[in-house]
């Protein structure tokens, strides 16, 4: 719709004279959108969902969490064949059929999209789906441009924006003229590049780097600063060491000055010299999908990155418009989007629900895994909180010893004096399975002493939390096995 064209005609979708249910419009059809739709209909509302793509389900099920974890697990099993820590097991180069792996990815994605998204639409008559692109007009109504070229004017009592985000493409000279990958293409790759160059140094870049290395590619990472530069420095340093030990080249403080593609090769001119590879993955973050929504017309504020600013109730600067997920200034995790969607639906239907991110866990599915929750030391001090911390190397953890996997650590950050647990940072195998226990401990405002007194099953990775907690008052190297 042209902003200056007032002569457009629309089919109108408004509440009928006999319809007294609250009408909620949801822009998007990902996890946050569906969580909100389900809760809103449970609260008695009717929902119109608007999706610009022909495919529902958003990033996580289609091109993110689900297919990437299949890829990562396949790569992990390939590496276990190639390299075992046990002397009695013979190592061998795995036979890898990338097309078969991709077929399994597509099959599970289709199955979950049907079971968790399409089935909801089929079973809940209170949810209507429109396929089209939405934008607000000056009155606050939503103009939906349908694929057949017609428009619908949608009037709702409340609106939830859940449009997600797209890969951010940096303004590197020559890049747009090359056949580069984003994670959307890389995760379903049916072939194995000889040399994959990755620009980026955070979650997607790191997960994809290790997966491709283990599936047979040479991999080079270009990090503008360091790996995981926004996290506790020990996490990035430890993961860098692990990657280099596995044969991944990591160039820190390196940026591409120009890129071009010729003779089936990407040629990168960088401040560290010239690099060439047959595939290039851009994994420099994600940009909120908000530019085409007409947010200024309805006074919805965004930050400098285009992310919608929301409060703890998921409300925007417009009291009738809410937002959740990667299009907002919330952390970009699918479970945050879904939790936000549920709470937004409660609030849009008259309730009072808050999204508390104090004990929000985060996991990077590399090996060793990176998992965090709460505050690290720098974040705590930025809040003027005095802290004490302890770091326990995995050589003190019985499970890690039994597995011959002692690369990594567990770090606990506690408030000085009270010893209330504030944050946990882990670099370890199965860190993602351990971090939820730490999240519960922070949520319950436990002290490190009370955490260290709990019973933990032996031999399990999670025992590392107990042992690290005990280091605030003991030398765990002098304890017996299973010491209480």
C-alpha positions in Angstrom: 0.0 0.0 0.0 1.3 3.4 -0.9 1.3 5.7 2.2 -0.1 8.6 0.1 -2.8 6.6 -1.6 -6.1 7.1 0.2 -8.2 5.7 -2.7 -7.6 2.0 -2.0 -10.7 -0.2 -1.4 -10.6 -3.1 1.0 -12.6 -6.0 2.1 -13.2 -5.4 5.7 -12.8 -7.8 8.6 -14.5 -6.4 11.7 -16.3 -7.9 14.6 -19.9 -8.7 13.7 -22.9 -7.2 15.4 -23.6 -10.5 17.2 -19.9 -11.2 18.1 -19.1 -9.9 21.6 -15.8 -11.8 22.0 -12.5 -9.8 22.2 -10.8 -9.8 18.8 -7.0 -10.1 18.8 -4.9 -9.8 15.7 -1.5 -11.5 15.7 1.0 -10.6 13.0 3.3 -13.6 12.5 2.9 -17.4 12.9 6.0 -18.5 14.9 6.3 -19.9 18.4 5.4 -16.6 20.1 2.4 -16.1 17.8 1.0 -19.5 18.4 1.6 -19.5 22.2 -0.4 -16.2 22.3 -3.1 -17.5 20.0 -3.7 -20.6 22.1 -3.8 -18.7 25.4 -6.0 -16.0 24.0 -8.6 -18.5 22.8 -8.5 -20.2 26.2 -9.3 -16.8 27.7 -12.4 -16.5 25.4 -11.0 -14.3 22.7 -11.0 -14.9 18.9 -7.8 -14.5 17.0 -6.9 -13.5 13.4 -3.4 -14.6 12.6 -1.6 -12.9 9.7 1.5 -14.6 8.1 3.4 -13.1 5.2 4.9 -16.4 4.1 3.1 -19.4 2.7 4.8 -21.5 5.4 3.7 -21.2 9.0 5.8 -21.9 12.1 8.5 -19.2 12.0 12.2 -19.7 12.3 12.6 -22.3 15.0 10.8 -25.2 13.5 11.6 -24.4 9.9 15.2 -23.2 9.6 16.4 -22.8 13.2 16.3 -24.9 16.3 14.9 -28.1 14.9 17.0 -28.7 11.7 20.2 -27.2 13.3 20.1 -29.6 16.2 19.7 -32.6 13.9 22.7 -31.4 11.9 24.7 -30.8 15.1 23.9 -34.3 16.5 24.8 -36.0 13.2 28.1 -34.1 13.2 28.7 -35.1 16.8 28.2 -38.8 16.1 30.5 -38.5 13.1 33.2 -37.1 15.3 32.8 -39.8 17.9 33.6 -42.4 15.1 36.6 -40.3 14.1 38.0 -39.7 17.6 37.3 -41.6 20.8 38.9 -41.0 24.2 38.8 -44.7 25.0 41.8 -46.9 24.2 39.7 -50.0 23.5 37.7 -48.4 20.7 39.1 -48.1 17.2 38.8 -44.8 15.4 37.6 -44.6 11.8 36.7 -42.0 9.3 32.9 -41.9 9.1 30.9 -42.4 5.8 28.7 -39.3 5.6 25.7 -39.0 3.3 24.6 -35.3 3.5 21.6 -35.8 1.3 20.2 -38.4 3.7 20.8 -36.2 6.7 19.0 -33.3 4.9 16.1 -35.6 4.1 15.7 -36.5 7.8 15.8 -32.8 8.7 13.1 -31.9 6.2 10.9 -34.9 7.3 11.0 -33.9 11.0 10.5 -30.3 10.3 7.4 -31.1 8.2 6.1 -33.5 11.0 6.5 -30.9 13.8 5.1 -28.1 11.7 2.0 -30.2 11.1 1.7 -31.5 14.7 2.5 -28.2 16.6 1.2 -25.5 14.3 -1.2 -26.7 11.5 -3.0 -29.1 13.9 -3.7 -26.1 16.3 -5.3 -24.2 13.4 -7.3 -27.3 12.3 -8.6 -27.9 15.8 -9.3 -24.4 17.1 -12.1 -22.7 15.2 -11.5 -19.5 17.2 -8.2 -18.9 15.2 -8.4 -17.7 11.6 -5.2 -17.6 9.5 -4.7 -15.0 6.7 -1.7 -15.3 4.3 -0.6 -11.8 3.5 1.7 -8.9 4.4 0.4 -6.7 7.2 1.0 -3.0 7.9 -0.8 -0.5 10.1 -2.7 2.5 8.6 -3.2 5.8 10.3 -6.3 4.7 12.1 -4.6 1.8 13.8 -6.3 -0.8 11.6 -4.2 -3.4 9.8 -4.1 -3.5 6.0 -3.4 -7.1 4.8 -2.0 -7.4 1.3 -3.1 -10.8 0.1 -1.2 -12.9 -2.4 -4.0 -12.5 -5.0 -3.4 -8.7 -5.0 -6.4 -7.8 -3.0 -6.4 -6.1 0.4 -8.3 -6.7 3.6 -8.8 -4.1 6.3 -8.6 -5.8 9.7 -9.9 -4.1 12.8 -9.1 -5.7 16.2 -9.4 -4.8 19.8 -5.7 -5.7 20.5 -2.7 -6.5 18.3 0.3 -8.7 19.0 3.3 -8.3 16.7 5.4 -11.4 16.5 7.2 -11.1 13.1 10.6 -12.5 14.2 13.9 -11.5 12.6 16.0 -12.2 9.5 19.7 -12.8 9.0 21.6 -9.5 9.1 23.8 -8.9 6.1 26.8 -6.6 6.8 27.6 -3.9 4.3 30.8 -5.5 3.0 31.8 -4.3 -0.5 31.0 -7.0 -3.1 29.2 -9.3 -0.8 25.7 -8.8 -2.3 27.0 -9.9 -5.7 28.1 -13.3 -4.4 26.1 -16.5 -3.7 26.8 -16.4 0.1 24.9 -18.5 2.6 22.9 -17.5 5.6 22.1 -20.1 8.2 18.8 -20.7 6.4 20.8 -22.4 3.5 23.7 -23.8 5.5 21.6 -25.8 7.9 20.1 -27.9 5.1 23.2 -28.2 2.9 23.4 -31.5 0.9 27.1 -31.2 0.2 30.3 -30.7 2.1 32.3 -27.6 1.2 36.0 -28.1 0.9 36.6 -24.8 2.8 33.8 -23.0 4.6 34.6 -19.4 5.7 32.3 -18.0 8.4 31.9 -14.3 9.2 30.5 -14.1 12.7 31.5 -15.2 16.2 28.3 -15.8 18.2 25.8 -18.7 18.5 24.9 -19.5 14.9 28.4 -19.0 13.6 29.9 -21.3 16.3 27.4 -24.1 16.0 27.7 -24.2 12.3 31.5 -24.0 12.3 31.8 -27.1 14.4 29.1 -29.0 12.6 30.7 -28.4 9.2 34.2 -29.2 10.5 32.9 -32.5 11.9 31.0 -33.3 8.7 34.3 -33.0 6.7 34.9 -29.4 5.8 37.9 -27.2 6.5 36.5 -24.2 8.5 37.8 -20.7 9.1 36.0 -18.2 11.4 36.4 -14.4 11.1 35.6 -12.8 14.4 35.4 -9.0 14.5 36.5 -9.2 18.1 36.7 -12.5 19.9 34.4 -15.5 20.1 31.4 -14.8 22.4 32.8 -11.3 23.1 29.7 -10.2 25.0 30.0 -13.1 27.5 32.4 -13.9 30.3 35.8 -13.9 28.6 36.7 -17.3 29.9 33.8 -18.9 27.8 35.1 -17.5 24.5 38.7 -18.3 25.4 37.9 -21.9 26.3 35.8 -22.4 23.2 38.5 -20.9 21.0 41.0 -23.4 22.4 38.6 -26.3 21.8 37.9 -25.2 18.3 41.6 -24.8 17.4 42.3 -28.2 18.9 39.7 -29.7 16.6 41.3 -28.0 13.5 39.0 -25.0 13.2 40.9 -21.8 12.2 39.8 -18.8 14.3 41.0 -15.3 13.2 40.2 -12.9 16.0 40.0 -9.1 15.5 39.6 -9.8 11.7 37.1 -8.1 9.3 36.5 -8.6 5.6 37.2 -5.4 3.6 35.9 -6.7 0.3 34.5 -10.0 -1.1 34.1 -11.2 -4.6 33.3 -14.6 -6.2 35.1 -16.0 -9.2 35.9 -19.5 -10.5 33.6 -21.0 -7.8 35.7 -19.4 -5.1 35.0 -16.6 -2.6 37.9 -14.3 -2.3 38.0 -12.2 0.9 40.4 -9.3 1.4 40.8 -8.9 5.2 43.0 -6.9 7.6 44.7 -10.3 8.2 45.4 -11.0 4.6 43.6 -12.8 1.7 41.4 -15.8 2.2 39.7 -18.1 -0.3 37.0 -20.7 0.2 34.3 -22.4 -1.9 31.5 -21.5 0.5 30.8 -18.4 2.7 28.4 -18.3 5.6 27.3 -14.9 6.9 26.3 -15.3 10.6 26.6 -11.8 12.0 23.3 -11.6 13.9 19.6 -11.1 13.0 17.6 -8.0 12.2 14.0 -7.5 13.5 11.3 -7.8 10.8 9.7 -4.5 11.6 10.6 -2.1 8.7 7.5 -2.7 6.7 4.9 -2.7 9.4 4.2 1.1 9.5 4.9 1.3 13.2 5.4 5.1 13.2 1.8 5.5 12.2 0.6 3.8 15.4 3.3 5.3 17.6 5.1 2.1 18.4 8.7 2.9 19.4 11.7 0.9 18.2 15.3 1.0 19.2 18.3 1.9 17.0 18.3 -1.7 15.5 14.6 -1.6 14.6 13.6 -3.8 17.5 10.2 -3.0 19.2 10.6 -1.8 22.7 8.4 -3.6 25.2 7.9 -3.6 28.9 7.6 -6.5 31.3 4.0 -7.0 30.3 5.0 -7.2 26.6 3.2 -3.9 25.9 4.6 -1.4 23.4 4.4 2.4 23.6 0.9 2.0 22.1 -1.4 0.6 24.9 -3.4 -1.6 22.5 -0.4 -3.1 20.8 1.9 -5.8 22.3 4.9 -7.6 20.9 7.1 -10.7 21.6 10.0 -12.6 20.2 12.9 -11.7 17.9 11.2 -8.5 16.5 11.5 -7.0 20.0 14.3 -5.9 22.3 13.9 -9.2 24.3 16.7 -11.9 24.1 16.4 -13.8 20.9 15.4 -17.3 22.1 12.4 -19.2 21.0 11.3 -20.0 24.6 11.4 -16.3 25.5 9.2 -15.6 22.5 6.7 -18.3 23.5 6.7 -17.2 27.2 6.2 -13.6 26.0 3.4 -14.7 23.7 1.5 -16.4 26.6 1.9 -13.5 28.9 0.9 -11.0 26.3 -2.3 -13.0 25.6 -3.1 -12.9 29.4 -2.6 -9.2 29.5 -4.5 -8.5 26.3 -7.5 -10.4 27.7 -7.5 -8.5 31.0 -5.0 -10.3 33.1 -1.7 -9.2 34.8 1.3 -11.2 33.8 5.0 -10.3 33.8 7.9 -11.8 31.9 10.7 -12.3 34.4 14.1 -12.9 32.7 16.1 -13.0 35.9 16.8 -16.7 35.6 16.7 -17.1 31.8 19.0 -19.9 30.8 20.9 -19.9 27.4 22.7 -22.7 25.7 25.1 -22.9 22.7 25.2 -26.4 21.3 28.8 -26.7 20.5 31.1 -29.3 22.1 31.9 -28.5 24.8 28.6 -26.7 25.3 28.3 -23.2 26.6 25.5 -22.5 29.1 24.7 -19.4 31.1 22.0 -18.1 33.5 21.8 -14.9 35.5 24.6 -12.4 35.8 28.3 -12.8 35.1 30.8 -10.8 37.2 30.9 -7.8 34.9 27.1 -7.6 34.6 26.7 -7.7 38.4 29.3 -5.0 39.0 27.6 -2.9 36.3 24.5 -3.1 38.6 26.8 -2.0 41.6 26.6 -5.5 43.1 29.7 -6.6 44.9 30.4 -10.3 44.1 32.4 -13.3 44.9 33.0 -16.0 42.3 34.6 -19.5 42.1 35.6 -21.5 39.1 35.9 -25.3 39.1 37.8 -27.1 36.4 36.2 -30.3 35.1 39.2 -32.3 36.2 37.5 -32.1 39.7 34.2 -33.5 38.4 34.0 -37.3 38.6 31.7 -37.7 35.6 34.1 -35.7 33.4 37.0 -37.9 34.6 35.1 -41.1 33.8 34.2 -39.8 30.4 37.8 -38.6 29.7 36.3 -35.2 28.9 37.8 -32.7 31.2 38.0 -29.6 29.0 35.9 -26.8 30.5 34.8 -25.4 33.8 31.8 -24.3 36.0 31.8 -20.8 37.4 29.4 -19.5 40.1 28.9 -15.8 40.8 27.4 -14.9 44.2 26.6 -11.7 46.0 29.3 -10.8 48.4 28.3 -11.3 52.1 25.0 -13.0 51.6 26.4 -15.6 49.1 23.1 -15.5 47.2 23.6 -17.1 43.8 23.5 -14.5 41.0 24.8 -16.3 38.0 26.3 -19.4 36.5 28.6 -19.8 33.5 29.5 -23.3 32.2 31.8 -24.6 29.5 31.3 -28.4 29.6 29.8 -31.4 27.9 26.1 -31.5 28.6 26.2 -27.9 30.0 22.7 -27.4 28.6 21.3 -30.2 30.8 23.0 -28.7 33.9 22.0 -25.1 33.5 18.3 -25.6 34.4 19.3 -26.7 37.9 21.3 -23.5 38.2 18.3 -21.5 36.9 16.0 -23.0 39.6 18.6 -22.2 42.2 18.7 -18.6 41.1 14.9 -18.4 40.9 14.6 -19.7 44.5 17.3 -17.2 45.6 19.5 -20.0 47.0 22.9 -19.3 48.6 25.9 -21.2 47.4 25.9 -22.9 50.8 22.4 -24.2 50.4 23.2 -25.4 46.8 26.3 -27.2 48.1 24.3 -29.0 50.8 21.7 -30.5 48.3 21.9 -34.2 47.3 23.2 -34.6 43.7 23.3 -38.0 42.0 26.7 -39.4 41.4 28.2 -39.7 38.6 26.4 -36.9 36.8 27.6 -33.7 35.1 25.2 -31.7 37.3 27.2 -32.6 40.4 29.7 -30.0 39.1 27.3 -27.3 40.5 27.5 -28.8 44.0 31.2 -29.2 43.9 31.7 -25.6 42.7 29.4 -24.3 45.4 31.4 -26.1 48.0 34.6 -24.4 46.8 33.3 -21.2 48.5 34.3 -22.8 51.8 36.3 -26.0 51.0 39.1 -27.4 48.9 37.2 -30.0 46.9 40.5 -31.6 45.8 40.7 -32.9 49.4 37.2 -34.4 49.5 36.5 -38.0 48.9 34.2 -39.2 46.1 30.5 -38.4 46.8 31.5 -36.2 49.7 28.4 -34.7 51.3 
